[in-house]
Amino acid sequence: MSDNESRTIAEEAMLKFLDTDDFDEKYDILCDLKENDVTDLLIDNLAVTLDVVIPDGPIGRRFDELKTCVKTRKKYESLRLRQ
């Protein structure tokens, strides 16, 4: 897969991520990404939309932290909306 194809996949994922307010969907979008499609820039951009900072480090660890943030927000946002 070329860099252009990877960027396209990452850009599509970012647009889908930005278009939804549903944290279940956001989490699914992240889980659908392949490891080689994830970049530091993508992680930083998605983290900004969530108002979180993902510390520098290996991409795999940073991506796991981003998914954990979305999973946590998913849990608490759904609880808040039920009340």
Backbone bond lengths (Angstrom), bond angles and torsions (degrees), N, CA, C in turn:
res aa  C-N    CA-C-N  psi(-1)  N-CA   C-N-CA  omega(-1)  CA-C   N-CA-C  phi
1 M - - - 1.450 - - 1.526 108.38 -
2 S 1.310 117.31 133.09 1.462 120.73 -178.26 1.526 110.92 -81.38
3 D 1.337 115.33 166.70 1.463 120.25 178.05 1.521 111.36 -61.11
4 N 1.343 117.08 -37.57 1.462 119.90 179.74 1.517 111.65 -63.12
5 E 1.328 117.75 -39.97 1.456 120.75 178.15 1.522 110.45 -66.59
6 S 1.319 118.16 -40.71 1.457 121.75 178.41 1.521 110.71 -63.46
7 R 1.317 115.69 -43.20 1.462 118.59 178.54 1.517 110.73 -63.09
8 T 1.298 117.30 -38.94 1.455 120.55 179.69 1.522 110.56 -63.18
9 I 1.311 117.34 -43.89 1.460 121.38 178.33 1.525 110.02 -62.76
10 A 1.320 117.10 -44.62 1.459 121.42 179.44 1.523 111.07 -64.57
11 E 1.332 116.65 -41.58 1.470 119.75 179.11 1.525 110.96 -65.65
12 E 1.322 117.26 -40.88 1.463 119.96 177.73 1.522 110.57 -62.95
13 A 1.317 116.77 -42.55 1.462 120.61 178.70 1.524 110.72 -62.84
14 M 1.334 116.50 -41.34 1.457 119.55 -179.98 1.525 110.98 -64.55
15 L 1.323 117.14 -41.77 1.468 120.13 178.73 1.526 111.49 -63.92
16 K 1.315 116.84 -42.51 1.476 119.93 176.97 1.524 110.06 -62.59
17 F 1.326 116.47 -42.57 1.463 122.37 -179.78 1.525 110.32 -60.64
18 L 1.327 116.40 -42.96 1.463 120.91 -179.33 1.525 112.39 -71.84
19 D 1.324 116.95 -29.43 1.467 121.14 -176.04 1.517 114.09 -76.80
20 T 1.312 118.38 -15.56 1.458 119.34 -177.09 1.523 111.82 -113.26
21 D 1.309 115.10 146.03 1.460 121.32 174.00 1.526 111.18 -101.18
22 D 1.324 116.29 -5.68 1.463 122.50 -177.63 1.533 109.72 -82.85
23 F 1.323 116.10 117.94 1.456 119.82 -177.44 1.522 112.44 -70.08
24 D 1.316 118.66 -24.43 1.465 120.52 172.99 1.518 109.70 -62.40
25 E 1.327 115.89 -45.52 1.464 120.41 178.81 1.529 111.43 -65.55
26 K 1.331 116.55 -41.77 1.462 120.23 178.70 1.527 110.17 -58.86
27 Y 1.326 116.41 -44.00 1.456 120.58 -179.51 1.533 110.57 -64.91
28 D 1.320 116.51 -42.12 1.467 120.54 178.53 1.531 111.32 -62.04
29 I 1.329 116.63 -39.55 1.465 121.24 178.40 1.528 109.66 -61.09
30 L 1.328 116.84 -44.00 1.461 120.07 179.16 1.527 111.23 -65.30
31 C 1.317 116.79 -40.87 1.463 120.51 -178.60 1.526 111.78 -67.85
32 D 1.322 117.16 -26.68 1.467 121.12 180.00 1.526 112.80 -77.44
33 L 1.326 117.10 -17.17 1.466 120.15 179.82 1.529 110.64 -72.11
34 K 1.297 115.51 139.69 1.464 120.90 174.71 1.524 108.53 -85.61
35 E 1.304 114.96 152.52 1.465 120.76 -175.58 1.532 112.51 -56.48
36 N 1.332 117.57 -37.01 1.463 119.54 -177.86 1.532 112.61 -78.41
37 D 1.342 118.20 -6.73 1.467 121.65 176.57 1.525 112.10 -89.82
38 V 1.320 116.50 -13.45 1.468 121.63 -174.74 1.525 109.42 -89.64
39 T 1.333 115.29 131.52 1.460 121.48 177.32 1.525 109.76 -125.67
40 D 1.310 115.55 165.09 1.466 119.36 176.04 1.529 110.84 -60.72
41 L 1.331 116.83 -38.82 1.461 120.63 179.76 1.531 110.97 -63.13
42 L 1.313 117.48 -42.65 1.469 121.12 178.23 1.523 110.21 -62.12
43 I 1.320 117.09 -46.37 1.466 120.75 179.20 1.521 110.53 -60.24
44 D 1.324 117.09 -45.79 1.470 120.67 179.62 1.529 111.52 -61.76
45 N 1.323 117.22 -44.08 1.461 120.47 -179.10 1.524 111.88 -64.85
46 L 1.316 117.27 -42.65 1.464 120.02 179.50 1.523 111.11 -69.44
47 A 1.321 117.11 -36.55 1.462 120.81 178.00 1.527 111.01 -63.28
48 V 1.321 116.94 -38.51 1.472 120.71 178.74 1.530 110.11 -60.99
49 T 1.315 117.40 -39.61 1.468 119.82 -179.32 1.520 111.74 -66.11
50 L 1.336 116.60 -22.43 1.465 121.17 179.15 1.521 112.55 -97.16
51 D 1.332 116.85 -0.77 1.469 122.73 -176.05 1.516 111.86 59.68
52 V 1.327 116.51 42.24 1.462 121.61 175.22 1.526 108.80 -128.12
53 V 1.314 115.55 160.44 1.455 121.60 176.07 1.521 107.28 -117.63
54 I 1.307 115.58 126.26 1.464 121.16 176.17 1.522 106.55 -101.57
55 P 1.338 117.58 116.60 1.471 120.38 -177.08 1.529 112.15 -60.96
56 D 1.327 115.30 154.01 1.466 121.25 176.76 1.514 110.16 -61.20
57 G 1.319 114.46 152.89 1.459 121.10 178.11 1.507 109.10 158.84
58 P 1.326 116.47 -166.26 1.464 119.72 178.19 1.533 111.16 -61.33
59 I 1.324 116.06 141.91 1.464 120.57 -176.17 1.528 111.42 -57.76
60 G 1.311 117.41 -41.66 1.465 120.36 -179.48 1.511 112.44 -58.68
61 R 1.324 116.38 -43.24 1.467 120.35 179.46 1.525 110.95 -68.71
62 R 1.333 115.91 -41.59 1.467 119.82 179.38 1.531 110.53 -62.90
63 F 1.343 116.37 -41.13 1.452 120.50 -179.65 1.530 110.50 -66.07
64 D 1.328 116.93 -40.01 1.466 120.22 176.07 1.525 111.34 -61.76
65 E 1.329 116.86 -39.46 1.467 120.57 178.06 1.527 111.29 -65.08
66 L 1.325 116.68 -39.23 1.461 120.63 177.41 1.527 110.16 -63.31
67 K 1.324 116.58 -44.87 1.465 120.23 178.35 1.527 110.94 -62.63
68 T 1.328 116.88 -37.99 1.469 120.48 177.46 1.523 110.92 -63.41
69 C 1.323 117.40 -41.26 1.474 120.93 177.41 1.522 111.01 -60.68
70 V 1.327 116.28 -45.31 1.469 119.85 -179.49 1.526 109.98 -66.34
71 K 1.320 116.79 -40.94 1.468 120.93 179.76 1.530 110.74 -62.79
72 T 1.326 116.86 -40.82 1.468 121.16 178.24 1.520 110.77 -65.97
73 R 1.336 116.70 -45.63 1.463 119.92 177.88 1.519 110.55 -62.19
74 K 1.328 116.99 -38.34 1.460 122.32 178.73 1.525 109.72 -58.82
75 K 1.313 115.96 -44.97 1.466 121.28 -179.05 1.525 111.39 -64.32
76 Y 1.316 117.06 -49.25 1.462 120.32 -174.18 1.515 113.40 -80.11
77 E 1.311 118.60 -31.55 1.456 120.48 176.72 1.525 110.30 -66.94
78 S 1.326 117.67 -40.44 1.461 119.92 179.61 1.524 110.80 -67.93
79 L 1.334 117.89 -35.28 1.453 120.14 176.36 1.524 111.22 -67.18
80 R 1.321 116.26 -40.99 1.461 121.00 -179.10 1.522 110.92 -65.19
81 L 1.317 117.23 -38.46 1.450 121.23 -178.38 1.523 112.13 -71.36
82 R 1.302 118.16 -26.76 1.459 121.47 179.17 1.514 112.62 -72.67
83 Q 1.335 116.97 -26.39 1.462 119.92 -176.08 1.489 112.73 -84.33
